[in-house]
Amino acid sequence: MESLKIGLLISASIIILIGYLRIITDEKGKINLNNYRLTRGILLVCKGIYKGTCDLIAGGISQNMQSACTIYLGVILFIIGFSLQLN
C-alpha cells in the first residue's frame, strides 16, 4: 500500500510538471528563459490555467485547456494520494 501511495504521488508530480511545461512553451515549442523568473513564471501559469478553464467551460479545445486539465488531473491525484490511509 505504501508503494501505491508513493507511485501515485510521483505520477501526480510528473503530470503537474508536464502541464506546467506545456503552458510556459511558446508557439515553436521553445521555453523562454525569462519564464523561469518566479513572478513571471507563476503569473504565466495562472493566466494559462485561467484561459484553459474558460475554454473548458466554453467547450473549446486549446493548448491552455489541455494544460489546465493536465494540471487538474495532477492535483486530483495528489489529493487522492494524500488521503489514502495506511495501516
Secondary structure, DSSP 8 states (H G I E B T S, - for coil): -HHHHHHHHHHHHHHHHHHHHHHHB-TTS-B-GGGGSHHHHHHHHHHHHHHHHHHHHHT---HHHHHHHHHHHHHHHHHHHHH----
